[in-house]
């Protein structure tokens, strides 16, 4: 029989609306849940304990890696699963144990999980290393957007069917927790010490983008791009280009958008989200000379299918129902109703309710 047991480690502050849900989602599958609370002024510690967690209290030190590492030191089982209070686990016992067996049989490795980031506009898929051996060499580094290292370096990982749903990017979540102000404070401190670090510039830009400060976001995304040299790109490079393009749409900087999109597609020709945002830009530009390109762009999305979430940050639907929906809109506007009906029908069959609304309008 496998001797497999897992400790869940969480760090919290003022998470009373979410902590019980997070713990309930994972409690049937693990032996221990560690919650390290940082000066919560609400009922988070009480609710965590009531839900079955072991709770420790710690002052906040403006250092996410230090907080994560403290939580790890309190874990008593051989494998650690990292969760946030605004996440829920979507898995089964066998998937978790299979991942642990893989780590047992291949020492020094860890497991990546699919993270479904729920936003106000759908789900964005990313992957992260969240399940790893409880060994002293596995520790987090970085005051913010902390990264897991082994002995100070990288380590082999593999992908699992385990999923986490993350609700922290919903607009009301971001505002209620004042994440933007907190994160910017830490990031700017890091940037002062490492002004040419592209990853820090990238994270500063993402934080400004969350706050819809498009000019500042675009500025720091540009800084990040400029500071990446050579032909071997960091893992976040495709995401960096995608989000820079999003900012350029909001800024209506169409010339620079075209320059960046062509550059990005040369490097990442299989990244469906790039084609999708290209089509979005053509629509948003309201440039009638560009409109004939719309069908080809969204057909490219359908031809590629959904982007590989293990490789790229991707929005669910860009290679399926969202592309069909936009083709439906195009053909409806241009008067090709039969094609509009076809694409709306395809989108509706894939579960996109807005397509059903448009379809009903056309066939009445």
C-alpha positions in Angstrom: 0.0 0.0 0.0 1.2 3.5 -0.8 2.4 5.5 2.1 1.2 8.8 0.6 0.0 11.8 2.7 -0.3 15.5 1.7 -0.2 18.8 3.6 -2.0 21.8 2.1 -0.3 25.1 2.9 -2.1 28.4 2.6 -1.3 32.0 3.6 -4.2 34.4 4.3 -5.3 37.8 5.3 -8.9 38.9 5.5 -10.3 36.0 3.5 -13.5 35.3 5.5 -15.6 35.1 2.4 -13.6 32.4 0.7 -11.5 30.4 3.2 -14.2 27.9 4.2 -14.9 27.1 0.5 -11.2 26.6 -0.2 -10.7 24.2 2.7 -13.9 22.3 2.0 -12.8 21.6 -1.5 -9.5 20.0 -0.5 -10.2 18.5 2.9 -11.5 15.1 1.7 -8.2 14.4 -0.1 -5.4 15.5 2.3 -4.2 14.7 5.8 -3.5 18.2 6.9 -4.3 21.8 6.1 -1.9 24.5 7.3 -3.2 28.1 7.3 -0.7 30.9 8.2 -2.7 34.1 8.8 -1.2 37.5 8.6 -3.0 40.0 10.8 -6.5 39.4 9.6 -9.1 41.8 11.1 -12.0 39.6 10.1 -13.1 36.0 10.9 -10.6 34.3 8.6 -8.6 32.5 11.4 -11.7 31.4 13.2 -13.4 30.1 10.0 -10.2 28.3 8.9 -10.0 26.5 12.2 -13.7 25.6 12.2 -13.3 24.2 8.7 -10.5 21.9 9.9 -7.3 23.8 9.4 -4.4 24.2 11.8 -3.9 27.9 12.1 -0.7 29.9 12.8 -0.6 33.6 13.3 2.3 35.6 11.8 3.0 39.4 11.3 3.1 40.4 7.6 6.6 41.2 6.5 6.0 42.4 2.9 7.5 39.1 1.6 5.4 36.4 0.0 8.3 34.0 -0.3 9.0 34.3 3.5 5.3 33.7 4.2 5.1 30.6 1.9 8.3 29.2 3.4 7.1 29.6 6.9 3.9 27.7 6.1 6.0 24.9 4.5 8.0 24.5 7.7 4.8 23.8 9.6 3.8 20.9 7.3 4.2 17.4 8.7 3.6 15.2 5.7 5.9 14.2 2.8 4.1 16.1 0.0 2.9 19.7 -0.1 0.1 21.2 -2.1 0.1 25.0 -2.2 -3.3 26.7 -2.4 -4.6 30.3 -1.9 -7.8 31.0 0.0 -9.5 32.3 -3.2 -9.0 29.0 -4.9 -10.8 25.6 -4.9 -9.5 22.2 -5.8 -11.0 20.3 -8.7 -9.5 16.8 -8.4 -9.8 13.3 -7.0 -7.8 11.3 -4.6 -6.3 9.0 -7.3 -4.9 12.0 -9.3 -3.3 13.5 -6.3 -1.8 10.2 -5.2 -0.6 9.4 -8.7 1.3 12.7 -8.8 2.9 11.9 -5.4 3.9 8.4 -6.6 5.6 10.1 -9.6 7.6 12.3 -7.3 8.5 9.4 -5.1 9.7 7.4 -8.1 11.6 10.4 -9.6 13.3 12.3 -6.7 13.9 16.0 -7.2 10.8 16.5 -9.4 7.5 18.3 -8.8 4.0 18.5 -10.4 2.3 21.3 -12.3 -1.4 21.9 -11.9 -3.8 23.7 -14.3 -5.1 27.0 -12.9 -8.4 28.1 -14.2 -8.4 31.9 -13.5 -12.0 32.9 -13.4 -12.5 36.5 -14.6 -15.4 38.7 -15.4 -14.9 37.8 -19.1 -14.4 34.1 -18.9 -11.7 31.7 -17.8 -7.9 32.2 -18.4 -5.9 29.0 -18.2 -2.3 28.9 -16.8 -0.1 26.2 -15.3 1.9 26.4 -12.1 4.0 24.1 -9.9 1.9 23.6 -6.8 2.6 20.0 -5.6 6.1 19.1 -4.5 8.1 17.1 -2.0 8.3 18.4 1.6 12.1 18.7 1.4 14.3 21.5 2.7 15.7 22.3 -0.8 12.2 23.2 -2.1 11.7 26.8 -1.1 10.2 30.0 -2.5 12.2 33.0 -3.7 11.0 36.6 -4.4 9.1 39.0 -2.2 6.2 39.1 -4.7 5.2 36.7 -7.5 7.4 34.2 -5.7 8.9 31.3 -7.5 9.5 27.8 -6.3 13.1 26.7 -6.6 15.1 23.6 -5.5 18.4 24.3 -4.0 18.2 27.8 -5.5 17.7 26.4 -9.1 15.1 25.0 -11.4 14.0 21.3 -11.3 12.1 18.9 -13.6 8.3 19.1 -13.6 5.4 17.3 -15.4 1.8 18.1 -16.0 -1.1 16.5 -14.0 -4.9 16.4 -14.5 -5.3 18.2 -11.2 -7.0 21.6 -11.5 -7.4 24.6 -9.2 -10.1 27.3 -9.8 -8.8 30.7 -8.9 -11.2 33.6 -8.3 -8.8 36.3 -7.4 -8.9 38.1 -10.7 -12.6 39.0 -10.4 -12.9 42.7 -10.3 -14.6 42.9 -7.0 -12.0 40.6 -5.5 -9.1 42.8 -6.6 -10.8 46.0 -5.3 -11.9 44.5 -2.0 -8.5 43.2 -1.1 -6.6 46.3 -2.3 -4.2 43.9 -4.0 -3.1 46.5 -6.6 -1.7 49.0 -4.0 0.0 46.2 -2.0 1.5 44.6 -5.0 2.7 47.8 -6.6 4.4 48.8 -3.4 6.4 45.5 -3.3 7.1 45.4 -7.0 8.4 49.0 -7.1 10.7 48.1 -4.2 12.0 45.2 -6.2 12.3 47.3 -9.4 14.5 49.8 -7.5 16.9 47.0 -6.8 16.7 45.4 -10.2 15.6 48.0 -12.7 16.7 46.0 -15.8 15.0 42.7 -14.7 12.4 42.0 -17.4 10.3 39.7 -15.2 9.8 42.5 -12.6 8.9 45.0 -15.3 6.5 42.4 -16.7 4.8 42.0 -13.3 4.6 45.8 -12.7 2.9 46.0 -16.1 0.4 43.3 -15.3 -0.5 45.0 -12.0 -1.1 48.3 -13.8 -3.2 46.5 -16.4 -5.4 45.0 -13.7 -6.1 48.6 -12.6 -6.8 49.5 -16.2 -3.9 52.0 -16.3 -3.2 51.2 -19.9 -0.4 53.8 -20.5 1.6 52.6 -17.6 1.0 49.0 -18.3 2.1 49.5 -21.9 5.2 51.4 -20.8 6.4 48.6 -18.5 5.5 45.8 -21.0 7.7 47.6 -23.5 10.5 47.8 -20.9 10.2 44.1 -20.3 10.3 43.3 -24.1 13.4 45.6 -24.5 15.2 43.9 -21.7 14.8 40.4 -23.1 17.7 39.6 -25.5 18.8 36.6 -27.5 16.7 33.9 -29.2 15.9 31.8 -26.1 12.9 33.5 -24.5 11.7 33.2 -20.9 8.6 31.2 -20.1 6.4 34.3 -19.8 7.4 35.9 -23.1 4.3 34.9 -25.1 2.1 36.1 -22.2 4.0 39.4 -22.2 3.4 40.0 -25.9 -0.2 39.1 -25.6 -0.9 41.5 -22.8 1.1 44.3 -24.5 -1.2 43.8 -27.5 -4.3 44.1 -25.2 -3.0 47.4 -23.9 -2.4 48.7 -27.4 -6.0 48.0 -28.3 -7.2 50.0 -25.4 -4.8 52.8 -26.3 -5.9 52.5 -30.0 -2.2 52.5 -31.1 -2.9 50.5 -34.2 0.5 51.0 -35.9 2.4 49.6 -33.0 -0.2 46.9 -32.6 0.5 45.7 -36.2 4.2 45.8 -35.6 4.0 43.7 -32.4 1.4 41.2 -33.7 3.4 40.3 -36.7 6.5 39.9 -34.6 4.6 37.8 -32.1 3.1 35.5 -34.7 6.5 34.8 -36.2 7.7 33.5 -32.9 4.5 31.8 -31.7 2.6 30.7 -34.9 0.6 28.1 -32.9 -0.7 30.5 -30.2 -4.4 30.8 -30.9 -4.9 33.8 -28.5 -2.6 35.9 -30.7 -4.9 35.4 -33.8 -7.9 36.0 -31.7 -6.6 39.3 -30.3 -5.6 40.2 -33.9 -9.2 39.8 -35.0 -10.4 41.8 -31.9 -8.1 44.6 -32.9 -9.4 44.7 -36.5 -12.9 45.0 -35.1 -12.1 47.6 -32.5 -10.1 49.7 -35.0 -13.3 50.4 -37.0 -11.1 50.6 -40.1 -13.2 49.3 -42.9 -10.1 48.7 -45.0 -9.1 46.0 -42.5 -12.5 44.3 -42.1 -12.1 41.8 -45.0 -9.3 40.2 -43.0 -11.7 39.2 -40.2 -12.9 35.9 -41.6 -9.4 34.6 -42.3 -8.2 35.6 -38.8 -11.0 33.9 -36.9 -10.9 30.9 -39.3 -7.2 30.6 -38.3 -8.4 30.4 -34.7 -10.7 27.5 -35.5 -8.1 25.8 -37.5 -5.6 25.9 -34.7 -8.1 25.0 -32.0 -7.7 25.9 -28.4 -4.2 26.9 -27.4 -2.1 24.4 -25.4 -2.6 25.6 -21.8 0.5 23.8 -20.7 2.5 26.0 -23.1 0.6 29.3 -23.2 -1.7 31.4 -21.1 -5.0 31.1 -22.9 -8.6 32.2 -22.7 -11.1 29.4 -23.0 -13.0 29.6 -26.3 -10.6 31.5 -28.5 -10.2 28.4 -30.7 -13.8 27.4 -30.6 -17.0 29.1 -29.4 -15.6 32.7 -29.2 -14.1 32.4 -32.7 -17.4 31.1 -34.1 -19.3 33.9 -32.4 -17.2 36.6 -33.9 -17.5 35.0 -37.3 -21.3 35.0 -36.8 -21.2 38.7 -36.0 -19.1 39.4 -39.1 -21.4 37.5 -41.4 -24.5 39.0 -39.8 -23.2 42.5 -40.3 -22.1 41.8 -43.9 -25.5 40.3 -44.7 -24.4 36.7 -45.3 -27.1 35.3 -43.0 -26.7 31.6 -43.8 -23.0 31.7 -42.6 -24.0 33.8 -39.6 -26.5 31.2 -38.6 -24.0 28.4 -39.1 -21.4 30.0 -36.8 -23.8 31.1 -34.2 -25.2 27.6 -34.1 -21.7 26.1 -33.7 -21.0 28.6 -30.9 -24.3 27.8 -29.2 -23.7 24.1 -29.4 -20.4 24.7 -27.6 -22.3 26.3 -24.7 -21.9 30.0 -25.5 -25.2 31.6 -24.5 -24.7 34.9 -26.3 -24.6 33.0 -29.6 -28.0 31.6 -28.8 -29.4 35.1 -28.3 -28.0 36.3 -31.7 -29.3 33.1 -33.4 -32.8 33.6 -32.0 -32.8 37.1 -33.4 -31.9 35.9 -36.9 -34.3 33.0 -37.2 -37.4 34.7 -35.8 
